[in-house]
Amino acid sequence: MNLTAVLSVTLILFSVIDMLGNIPVLITMKKDGLVFKPSVVTSFATMIMLTFLFAGASILGLFGIEISSFALAGSLVMFFIGLEMILGIKLFKEENGEATSGSIVPIAFPLLAGAGTLTTIISLKAEFDNLSIIMGILINAIIIYILLRSIDWMAERMSPELSTTLRKVFGIILLAIAIQIAKTHLLA
């Protein structure tokens, strides 16, 4: 295991997962009644990333799905989440009106361990050893868990104006990321 490789993988995944950019998204989702448990989100996101490290291309191949199609599907979900944030509307409503659990979908997947993250993990295999990638995933899991545990604390300290502004700005960024993923994989 090479410390430089671990640091490189950690930073690459940190930028792709974009946990800091997801904070306004998560605060908005929580205010809208979505319930999530940091330990469940972190566990599932980590499990998804590790599974993709070892068997991602094979799993998709089993269903006859190309990586680009998978990336496009994930980008569509991200696109709709971004639209909800910008327009202040709910595209997906629960029929019973109760709070719903979002620990696995849409938070663990596709927000954290989404198409961009998973295709990046497959790409990292060409340059880094599995142990370095595993360590990078685990370090990011710790960061994800700490930030998820701090969501309520951060939300309390944010003014409504700042929260609204951040929600819209990061909604636009989320839309741009979704479009970039779609564009990359449609033209591939």
GROMACS elastic network, one bead per residue, 0.5 to 0.9 nm:
[ bonds ]
;  ai    aj funct       b0    kb
    1     4     6  0.89376   500
    1     5     6  0.77113   500
    1     6     6  0.76586   500
    1   129     6  0.78082   500
    1   131     6  0.63411   500
    1   132     6  0.60331   500
    2     5     6  0.52175   500
    2     6     6  0.63293   500
    2     7     6  0.87335   500
    2   129     6  0.89285   500
    2   131     6  0.89317   500
    2   132     6  0.69203   500
    3     6     6  0.50506   500
    3     7     6  0.61562   500
    3     8     6  0.85647   500
    3   132     6  0.79101   500
    4     7     6  0.51037   500
    4     8     6  0.61006   500
    4     9     6  0.86176   500
    4   132     6  0.89857   500
    5     8     6  0.50266   500
    5     9     6  0.60980   500
    5    10     6  0.84176   500
    5   128     6  0.67277   500
    5   129     6  0.82947   500
    5   132     6  0.60003   500
    5   133     6  0.81908   500
    5   136     6  0.87791   500
    6     9     6  0.52170   500
    6    10     6  0.59807   500
    6    11     6  0.85817   500
    6   128     6  0.86222   500
    6   131     6  0.82765   500
    6   133     6  0.66693   500
    6   134     6  0.85078   500
    6   135     6  0.62432   500
    6   136     6  0.55752   500
    7    10     6  0.50312   500
    7    11     6  0.61467   500
    7    12     6  0.85652   500
    7   132     6  0.83692   500
    7   135     6  0.89010   500
    7   136     6  0.70377   500
    8    11     6  0.52694   500
    8    12     6  0.61273   500
    8    13     6  0.85867   500
    8   132     6  0.88980   500
    8   136     6  0.80780   500
    9    12     6  0.51191   500
    9    13     6  0.60596   500
    9    14     6  0.83473   500
    9   124     6  0.76069   500
    9   128     6  0.78903   500
    9   132     6  0.69678   500
    9   133     6  0.59923   500
    9   134     6  0.89912   500
    9   135     6  0.82851   500
    9   136     6  0.52825   500
    9   137     6  0.80138   500
   10    13     6  0.53098   500
   10    14     6  0.59170   500
   10    15     6  0.86326   500
   10   132     6  0.86806   500
   10   133     6  0.77621   500
   10   135     6  0.76632   500
   10   137     6  0.67672   500
   10   138     6  0.86744   500
   10   139     6  0.67621   500
   10   140     6  0.65656   500
   11    15     6  0.61702   500
   11    16     6  0.86107   500
   11   136     6  0.78895   500
   11   140     6  0.87166   500
   12    15     6  0.53713   500
   12    16     6  0.63370   500
   12    17     6  0.86463   500
   12   120     6  0.84436   500
   12   136     6  0.87303   500
   13    16     6  0.50271   500
   13    17     6  0.58177   500
   13    18     6  0.81433   500
   13   117     6  0.68008   500
   13   120     6  0.76213   500
   13   121     6  0.79405   500
   13   136     6  0.72357   500
   13   137     6  0.73297   500
   13   140     6  0.72962   500
   14    17     6  0.52890   500
   14    18     6  0.58831   500
   14    19     6  0.71290   500
   14    20     6  0.89673   500
   14   136     6  0.86859   500
   14   137     6  0.89106   500
   14   140     6  0.63226   500
   14   143     6  0.88480   500
   15    18     6  0.50321   500
   15    19     6  0.79928   500
   16    19     6  0.85152   500
   16   112     6  0.87118   500
   16   116     6  0.66226   500
   16   117     6  0.58129   500
   16   120     6  0.78806   500
   17    20     6  0.86868   500
   17    21     6  0.87406   500
   17    22     6  0.84726   500
   17   111     6  0.77561   500
   17   112     6  0.53487   500
   17   113     6  0.68921   500
   17   114     6  0.78752   500
   17   116     6  0.78241   500
   17   117     6  0.60111   500
   17   140     6  0.85365   500
   18    21     6  0.52285   500
   18    22     6  0.62288   500
   18    23     6  0.89867   500
   18   112     6  0.76382   500
   19    23     6  0.65011   500
   19   111     6  0.89615   500
   19   112     6  0.71989   500
   19   140     6  0.89590   500
   19   143     6  0.81539   500
   19   144     6  0.65226   500
   19   147     6  0.77862   500
   20    23     6  0.54752   500
   20    24     6  0.83032   500
   20   147     6  0.80940   500
   21    24     6  0.68178   500
   21    25     6  0.76841   500
   21   170     6  0.66161   500
   21   173     6  0.85848   500
   21   174     6  0.87614   500
   22    25     6  0.50198   500
   22    26     6  0.60849   500
   22    27     6  0.85939   500
   22   111     6  0.77082   500
   22   112     6  0.82414   500
   22   170     6  0.76247   500
   22   174     6  0.87621   500
   23    26     6  0.50986   500
   23    27     6  0.61099   500
   23    28     6  0.85855   500
   23   147     6  0.79279   500
   23   148     6  0.81547   500
   23   151     6  0.71325   500
   23   154     6  0.86552   500
   24    27     6  0.50422   500
   24    28     6  0.61186   500
   24    29     6  0.85565   500
   24   155     6  0.85549   500
   24   163     6  0.68763   500
   24   164     6  0.86871   500
   24   166     6  0.60205   500
   24   167     6  0.53423   500
   24   168     6  0.89083   500
   24   170     6  0.70036   500
   24   171     6  0.87892   500
   25    28     6  0.52279   500
   25    29     6  0.62019   500
   25    30     6  0.86406   500
   25    81     6  0.84849   500
   25    82     6  0.84881   500
   25    85     6  0.73989   500
   25   166     6  0.85367   500
   25   167     6  0.62057   500
   25   170     6  0.71735   500
   25   171     6  0.74815   500
   26    29     6  0.50063   500
   26    30     6  0.60533   500
   26    31     6  0.85406   500
   26    34     6  0.88772   500
   26   107     6  0.79930   500
   26   148     6  0.84546   500
   26   151     6  0.75645   500
   27    30     6  0.51387   500
   27    31     6  0.61731   500
   27    32     6  0.86039   500
   27   151     6  0.65216   500
   27   152     6  0.76607   500
   27   154     6  0.83779   500
   27   155     6  0.63019   500
   27   163     6  0.82293   500
   27   167     6  0.85399   500
   28    31     6  0.51017   500
   28    32     6  0.61679   500
   28    33     6  0.88519   500
   28    34     6  0.88621   500
   28    85     6  0.76313   500
   28   163     6  0.80842   500
   28   164     6  0.86484   500
   28   167     6  0.69642   500
   29    32     6  0.50302   500
   29    33     6  0.65878   500
   29    34     6  0.54640   500
   29    35     6  0.82465   500
   29    85     6  0.89468   500
   29   102     6  0.87540   500
   30    33     6  0.52280   500
   30    35     6  0.62000   500
   30    36     6  0.79584   500
   30   151     6  0.89161   500
   30   152     6  0.88450   500
   31    34     6  0.72017   500
   32    90     6  0.89611   500
   32    99     6  0.82390   500
   33    98     6  0.77083   500
   33   100     6  0.67546   500
   33   101     6  0.87607   500
   34    99     6  0.56134   500
   34   100     6  0.51450   500
   34   101     6  0.57565   500
   34   102     6  0.58779   500
   34   103     6  0.86674   500
   35    99     6  0.65003   500
   35   100     6  0.58014   500
   35   102     6  0.59162   500
   35   103     6  0.71754   500
   36    39     6  0.88550   500
   36    40     6  0.76368   500
   36    41     6  0.71133   500
   36   100     6  0.84517   500
   36   101     6  0.56407   500
   36   102     6  0.54246   500
   36   104     6  0.82842   500
   36   107     6  0.82615   500
   37    40     6  0.53217   500
   37    41     6  0.61574   500
   37    42     6  0.85336   500
   37   101     6  0.85452   500
   37   102     6  0.85623   500
   37   103     6  0.60611   500
   37   148     6  0.82489   500
   37   149     6  0.84840   500
   38    41     6  0.51514   500
   38    42     6  0.59528   500
   38    43     6  0.83825   500
   38   103     6  0.76423   500
   38   144     6  0.81955   500
   38   145     6  0.57627   500
   38   146     6  0.82822   500
   38   147     6  0.86564   500
   38   148     6  0.53766   500
   38   149     6  0.59814   500
   39    42     6  0.52004   500
   39    43     6  0.59425   500
   39    44     6  0.85264   500
   39   103     6  0.89178   500
   39   145     6  0.66699   500
   39   148     6  0.86534   500
   39   149     6  0.86723   500
   40    43     6  0.51029   500
   40    44     6  0.60505   500
   40    45     6  0.83865   500
   40   103     6  0.61546   500
   40   104     6  0.74461   500
   40   108     6  0.84123   500
   41    44     6  0.53924   500
   41    45     6  0.59843   500
   41    46     6  0.84264   500
   41   102     6  0.84370   500
   41   104     6  0.59613   500
   41   107     6  0.67556   500
   41   108     6  0.51001   500
   41   109     6  0.87964   500
   41   112     6  0.88572   500
   41   144     6  0.86731   500
   41   145     6  0.80052   500
   41   148     6  0.85353   500
   42    45     6  0.52204   500
   42    46     6  0.59741   500
   42    47     6  0.84029   500
   42   103     6  0.86822   500
   42   108     6  0.69899   500
   42   141     6  0.59762   500
   42   142     6  0.79949   500
   42   144     6  0.64595   500
   42   145     6  0.57583   500
   42   148     6  0.85059   500
   43    46     6  0.52264   500
   43    47     6  0.59978   500
   43    48     6  0.85575   500
   43   108     6  0.84429   500
   43   141     6  0.79409   500
   43   145     6  0.89480   500
   44    48     6  0.59888   500
   44    49     6  0.85016   500
   44   103     6  0.82620   500
   44   104     6  0.65688   500
   44   108     6  0.60407   500
   44   109     6  0.82431   500
   44   113     6  0.86805   500
   45    48     6  0.51532   500
   45    49     6  0.62131   500
   45    50     6  0.86630   500
   45   104     6  0.77937   500
   45   107     6  0.83463   500
   45   109     6  0.67024   500
   45   110     6  0.89827   500
   45   112     6  0.65287   500
   45   113     6  0.53169   500
   45   114     6  0.88058   500
   45   141     6  0.78102   500
   46    49     6  0.51143   500
   46    50     6  0.61007   500
   46    51     6  0.84433   500
   46   108     6  0.84404   500
   46   113     6  0.76884   500
   46   137     6  0.68619   500
   46   138     6  0.72165   500
   46   140     6  0.86613   500
   46   141     6  0.62362   500
   47    50     6  0.51849   500
   47    51     6  0.59730   500
   47    52     6  0.84941   500
   48    51     6  0.51232   500
   48    52     6  0.61488   500
   48    53     6  0.86153   500
   48   108     6  0.83391   500
   48   109     6  0.81523   500
   48   113     6  0.66624   500
   48   118     6  0.82697   500
   49    52     6  0.51347   500
   49    53     6  0.61982   500
   49    54     6  0.89531   500
   49    56     6  0.87383   500
   49   113     6  0.62923   500
   49   114     6  0.89710   500
   49   117     6  0.77544   500
   49   118     6  0.63484   500
   49   121     6  0.73509   500
   49   134     6  0.89700   500
   49   137     6  0.72128   500
   50    54     6  0.65703   500
   50    55     6  0.85004   500
   50    56     6  0.88907   500
   50   121     6  0.87852   500
   50   133     6  0.89322   500
   50   134     6  0.70903   500
   50   137     6  0.75795   500
   51    54     6  0.54642   500
   51    55     6  0.57075   500
   51    56     6  0.63729   500
   52    55     6  0.51529   500
   52    57     6  0.72997   500
   52    58     6  0.88768   500
   52    59     6  0.82034   500
   52   118     6  0.63310   500
   52   119     6  0.84870   500
   52   121     6  0.71330   500
   52   122     6  0.70373   500
   53    56     6  0.61193   500
   53    57     6  0.87373   500
   53   118     6  0.79261   500
   53   121     6  0.59668   500
   53   122     6  0.60617   500
   53   124     6  0.88555   500
   53   125     6  0.76288   500
   53   130     6  0.78194   500
   53   133     6  0.80713   500
   53   134     6  0.82357   500
   54    57     6  0.84246   500
   54    58     6  0.86621   500
   54   122     6  0.85990   500
   54   130     6  0.85595   500
   55    58     6  0.52082   500
   55    59     6  0.59179   500
   55    60     6  0.85969   500
   56    59     6  0.52330   500
   56    60     6  0.62927   500
   56    61     6  0.84634   500
   56    67     6  0.88056   500
   56   118     6  0.78198   500
   56   119     6  0.86339   500
   56   121     6  0.89611   500
   56   122     6  0.71947   500
   57    60     6  0.53065   500
   57    61     6  0.59903   500
   57    62     6  0.85879   500
   57    65     6  0.89497   500
   57    66     6  0.81434   500
   57    67     6  0.71358   500
   57   122     6  0.76028   500
   58    62     6  0.60309   500
   58    63     6  0.88452   500
   59    62     6  0.51027   500
   59    63     6  0.68585   500
   59    64     6  0.87910   500
   59    65     6  0.85334   500
   60    63     6  0.54147   500
   60    64     6  0.62266   500
   60    66     6  0.64266   500
   60    67     6  0.69784   500
   60    70     6  0.78893   500
   61    65     6  0.55239   500
   61    66     6  0.67096   500
   61    67     6  0.85549   500
   62    65     6  0.74925   500
   63    66     6  0.88420   500
   65    68     6  0.82080   500
   65    69     6  0.63667   500
   65    70     6  0.67205   500
   66    69     6  0.52740   500
   66    70     6  0.64328   500
   66    71     6  0.86967   500
   67    70     6  0.50862   500
   67    71     6  0.61256   500
   67    72     6  0.86109   500
   67   115     6  0.86284   500
   67   119     6  0.71897   500
   67   185     6  0.83789   500
   68    71     6  0.50131   500
   68    72     6  0.61421   500
   68    73     6  0.87062   500
   68   115     6  0.89467   500
   68   119     6  0.86973   500
   68   181     6  0.88914   500
   68   182     6  0.83208   500
   68   184     6  0.83483   500
   68   186     6  0.72275   500
   68   188     6  0.76207   500
   69    72     6  0.50146   500
   69    73     6  0.62455   500
   69    74     6  0.86913   500
   69   182     6  0.89696   500
   69   185     6  0.73678   500
   69   186     6  0.83380   500
   70    73     6  0.52018   500
   70    74     6  0.63273   500
   70    75     6  0.86167   500
   70   115     6  0.66683   500
   71    74     6  0.51883   500
   71    75     6  0.61194   500
   71    76     6  0.87563   500
   71   114     6  0.79964   500
   71   116     6  0.67681   500
   71   118     6  0.85024   500
   71   119     6  0.74455   500
   71   181     6  0.66747   500
   71   182     6  0.70526   500
   71   185     6  0.69374   500
   72    76     6  0.63288   500
   72    77     6  0.89599   500
   72   115     6  0.76538   500
   72   178     6  0.82208   500
   72   181     6  0.67061   500
   72   182     6  0.50449   500
   72   183     6  0.85480   500
   72   185     6  0.66606   500
   72   186     6  0.76868   500
   73    76     6  0.52383   500
   73    77     6  0.67187   500
   73    78     6  0.89104   500
   73   115     6  0.79630   500
   73   182     6  0.84453   500
   74    77     6  0.53308   500
   74    78     6  0.63842   500
   74    79     6  0.86400   500
   74   109     6  0.84364   500
   74   110     6  0.59850   500
   74   111     6  0.87192   500
   74   114     6  0.62259   500
   74   115     6  0.52293   500
   74   116     6  0.82087   500
   74   178     6  0.79553   500
   74   181     6  0.86818   500
   74   182     6  0.88753   500
   75    79     6  0.59846   500
   75    80     6  0.87367   500
   75   110     6  0.82783   500
   75   114     6  0.82246   500
   75   115     6  0.68990   500
   75   116     6  0.83352   500
   75   175     6  0.85947   500
   75   177     6  0.77148   500
   75   179     6  0.69773   500
   75   180     6  0.84861   500
   75   181     6  0.61481   500
   75   182     6  0.61250   500
   76    80     6  0.63647   500
   76    81     6  0.87078   500
   76   178     6  0.66444   500
   76   179     6  0.83845   500
   76   182     6  0.79712   500
   77    80     6  0.53199   500
   77    81     6  0.63650   500
   77    82     6  0.87010   500
   77   106     6  0.82162   500
   77   110     6  0.72685   500
   77   111     6  0.87553   500
   77   178     6  0.82451   500
   78    81     6  0.51042   500
   78    82     6  0.61602   500
   78    83     6  0.86742   500
   78   106     6  0.87794   500
   78   110     6  0.70933   500
   78   111     6  0.69778   500
   78   114     6  0.87152   500
   78   174     6  0.65362   500
   78   175     6  0.69227   500
   78   177     6  0.81316   500
   78   178     6  0.57686   500
   79    82     6  0.50972   500
   79    83     6  0.62718   500
   79    84     6  0.87697   500
   79   171     6  0.87137   500
   79   174     6  0.67467   500
   79   176     6  0.81899   500
   79   177     6  0.82538   500
   79   178     6  0.54006   500
   79   179     6  0.74204   500
   80    84     6  0.62481   500
   80    85     6  0.86785   500
   80    91     6  0.75343   500
   80   175     6  0.79989   500
   81    84     6  0.51455   500
   81    85     6  0.63863   500
   81    86     6  0.88600   500
   81    90     6  0.88684   500
   81    91     6  0.83752   500
   81   106     6  0.88431   500
   81   171     6  0.75573   500
   81   174     6  0.78589   500
   81   175     6  0.81905   500
   82    85     6  0.50914   500
   82    86     6  0.62581   500
   82    87     6  0.85605   500
   82   167     6  0.89469   500
   82   168     6  0.83262   500
   82   170     6  0.76849   500
   82   172     6  0.63882   500
   82   173     6  0.78576   500
   82   174     6  0.53571   500
   82   175     6  0.52404   500
   82   176     6  0.88810   500
   82   178     6  0.86271   500
   83    86     6  0.52151   500
   83    87     6  0.58775   500
   83    88     6  0.78803   500
   83    89     6  0.78459   500
   83    90     6  0.88999   500
   83    91     6  0.85772   500
   83   171     6  0.66931   500
   83   172     6  0.79797   500
   83   174     6  0.87653   500
   83   175     6  0.72095   500
   84    87     6  0.54606   500
   84    88     6  0.54122   500
   84    89     6  0.50076   500
   84    90     6  0.56800   500
   84    91     6  0.66357   500
   84   171     6  0.78064   500
   85    88     6  0.53793   500
   85    89     6  0.72602   500
   85    90     6  0.86271   500
   85   164     6  0.89210   500
   85   167     6  0.58746   500
   85   168     6  0.58659   500
   85   169     6  0.88405   500
   85   170     6  0.80123   500
   85   171     6  0.51527   500
   85   172     6  0.82916   500
   86    89     6  0.80884   500
   86   167     6  0.69758   500
   86   169     6  0.77468   500
   86   170     6  0.84043   500
   86   171     6  0.53821   500
   86   172     6  0.68244   500
   87    90     6  0.87312   500
   87   168     6  0.80157   500
   87   171     6  0.89814   500
   88   168     6  0.86659   500
   90    93     6  0.63207   500
   93    96     6  0.88352   500
   93    97     6  0.76251   500
   94    97     6  0.53660   500
   94    98     6  0.69907   500
   94    99     6  0.81470   500
   94   100     6  0.76576   500
   95    98     6  0.81018   500
   96    99     6  0.88240   500
   97   100     6  0.86890   500
  101   104     6  0.78787   500
  101   105     6  0.81634   500
  102   105     6  0.51760   500
  102   106     6  0.57156   500
  102   107     6  0.59807   500
  102   108     6  0.81435   500
  103   106     6  0.71076   500
  103   107     6  0.56479   500
  103   108     6  0.61529   500
  103   109     6  0.86719   500
  104   107     6  0.57068   500
  104   109     6  0.60440   500
  104   110     6  0.86920   500
  105   108     6  0.60352   500
  105   109     6  0.53111   500
  105   110     6  0.69055   500
  105   111     6  0.82580   500
  106   109     6  0.52471   500
  106   110     6  0.56351   500
  106   111     6  0.60535   500
  106   112     6  0.86218   500
  107   110     6  0.63005   500
  107   112     6  0.61852   500
  107   113     6  0.82363   500
  108   111     6  0.60755   500
  108   112     6  0.52375   500
  108   113     6  0.57916   500
  108   114     6  0.78489   500
  109   112     6  0.58629   500
  109   113     6  0.50870   500
  109   114     6  0.53240   500
  109   115     6  0.85401   500
  110   113     6  0.55142   500
  110   115     6  0.66622   500
  110   116     6  0.88853   500
  110   117     6  0.89531   500
  111   114     6  0.54903   500
  111   115     6  0.87532   500
  112   117     6  0.74128   500
  112   144     6  0.86568   500
  113   116     6  0.78046   500
  113   117     6  0.55240   500
  113   118     6  0.63774   500
  114   117     6  0.53282   500
  114   118     6  0.60635   500
  114   119     6  0.84989   500
  115   118     6  0.51984   500
  115   119     6  0.59723   500
  115   120     6  0.83118   500
  115   181     6  0.80103   500
  116   119     6  0.53778   500
  116   120     6  0.60044   500
  116   121     6  0.86236   500
  116   177     6  0.88291   500
  116   181     6  0.69650   500
  117   120     6  0.50593   500
  117   121     6  0.62116   500
  117   122     6  0.88090   500
  118   121     6  0.50593   500
  118   122     6  0.64102   500
  118   123     6  0.86494   500
  119   122     6  0.51067   500
  119   123     6  0.61912   500
  119   124     6  0.86467   500
  120   124     6  0.60365   500
  120   125     6  0.88187   500
  121   124     6  0.50508   500
  121   125     6  0.66948   500
  121   133     6  0.77152   500
  122   125     6  0.55662   500
  122   126     6  0.77554   500
  123   126     6  0.58202   500
  123   127     6  0.76513   500
  124   127     6  0.54198   500
  124   128     6  0.58479   500
  124   129     6  0.83895   500
  124   130     6  0.89177   500
  124   133     6  0.74296   500
  125   128     6  0.54284   500
  125   129     6  0.65208   500
  125   130     6  0.68813   500
  125   133     6  0.77850   500
  126   129     6  0.82227   500
  128   131     6  0.83505   500
  128   132     6  0.65332   500
  128   133     6  0.67791   500
  129   132     6  0.55478   500
  129   133     6  0.65263   500
  129   134     6  0.88217   500
  130   133     6  0.50698   500
  130   134     6  0.60361   500
  130   135     6  0.85828   500
  131   134     6  0.50115   500
  131   135     6  0.61520   500
  131   136     6  0.85606   500
  132   135     6  0.51479   500
  132   136     6  0.61657   500
  132   137     6  0.86503   500
  133   137     6  0.61450   500
  133   138     6  0.86187   500
  134   137     6  0.50951   500
  134   138     6  0.61909   500
  134   139     6  0.86540   500
  135   138     6  0.50720   500
  135   139     6  0.61131   500
  135   140     6  0.85577   500
  136   139     6  0.52435   500
  136   140     6  0.62384   500
  136   141     6  0.85898   500
  137   140     6  0.51889   500
  137   141     6  0.61389   500
  137   142     6  0.88468   500
  138   142     6  0.63845   500
  138   143     6  0.87709   500
  139   142     6  0.52332   500
  139   143     6  0.65091   500
  139   144     6  0.87527   500
  140   144     6  0.60661   500
  140   145     6  0.85681   500
  141   145     6  0.61217   500
  141   146     6  0.86436   500
  142   145     6  0.51581   500
  142   146     6  0.62402   500
  142   147     6  0.86638   500
  143   146     6  0.52362   500
  143   147     6  0.61904   500
  143   148     6  0.85159   500
  144   147     6  0.52982   500
  144   148     6  0.60112   500
  144   149     6  0.85422   500
  145   148     6  0.51272   500
  145   149     6  0.61066   500
  145   150     6  0.86267   500
  146   149     6  0.52021   500
  146   150     6  0.63667   500
  147   151     6  0.63644   500
  148   151     6  0.53026   500
  148   152     6  0.84450   500
  149   152     6  0.74810   500
  149   153     6  0.83237   500
  150   153     6  0.52117   500
  150   154     6  0.61395   500
  150   155     6  0.85883   500
  151   154     6  0.51390   500
  151   155     6  0.60277   500
  151   156     6  0.86463   500
  152   155     6  0.50152   500
  152   156     6  0.61952   500
  152   157     6  0.87995   500
  153   156     6  0.53379   500
  153   157     6  0.66431   500
  154   157     6  0.53276   500
  154   158     6  0.64237   500
  155   158     6  0.52922   500
  155   159     6  0.81872   500
  155   163     6  0.78705   500
  156   159     6  0.78200   500
  158   161     6  0.81104   500
  158   162     6  0.61711   500
  158   163     6  0.60576   500
  159   162     6  0.52164   500
  159   163     6  0.61065   500
  159   164     6  0.85975   500
  160   163     6  0.50090   500
  160   164     6  0.60615   500
  160   165     6  0.85174   500
  161   164     6  0.51823   500
  161   165     6  0.61103   500
  161   166     6  0.85298   500
  162   165     6  0.50737   500
  162   166     6  0.59679   500
  162   167     6  0.83559   500
  163   166     6  0.52008   500
  163   167     6  0.59706   500
  163   168     6  0.86402   500
  164   167     6  0.50582   500
  164   168     6  0.62652   500
  164   169     6  0.86133   500
  165   168     6  0.52895   500
  165   169     6  0.61058   500
  165   170     6  0.84964   500
  166   169     6  0.50420   500
  166   170     6  0.58496   500
  166   171     6  0.80858   500
  167   170     6  0.53629   500
  167   171     6  0.58134   500
  167   172     6  0.86308   500
  168   172     6  0.62665   500
  168   173     6  0.86441   500
  169   172     6  0.52591   500
  169   173     6  0.63649   500
  169   174     6  0.86688   500
  170   174     6  0.58880   500
  170   175     6  0.83784   500
  171   175     6  0.61616   500
  171   176     6  0.85828   500
  172   176     6  0.61473   500
  172   177     6  0.86164   500
  173   177     6  0.61299   500
  173   178     6  0.85267   500
  174   177     6  0.50704   500
  174   178     6  0.61104   500
  174   179     6  0.85596   500
  175   178     6  0.50523   500
  175   179     6  0.61101   500
  175   180     6  0.85022   500
  176   179     6  0.50494   500
  176   180     6  0.59833   500
  176   181     6  0.85439   500
  177   181     6  0.61173   500
  177   182     6  0.85085   500
  178   181     6  0.52182   500
  178   182     6  0.61610   500
  178   183     6  0.85232   500
  179   183     6  0.58852   500
  179   184     6  0.84072   500
  180   183     6  0.50094   500
  180   184     6  0.59635   500
  180   185     6  0.85167   500
  181   184     6  0.51795   500
  181   185     6  0.62096   500
  181   186     6  0.84371   500
  182   185     6  0.52922   500
  182   186     6  0.58098   500
  182   187     6  0.84024   500
  183   186     6  0.51555   500
  183   187     6  0.60309   500
  183   188     6  0.83397   500
  184   187     6  0.55755   500
  184   188     6  0.61000   500
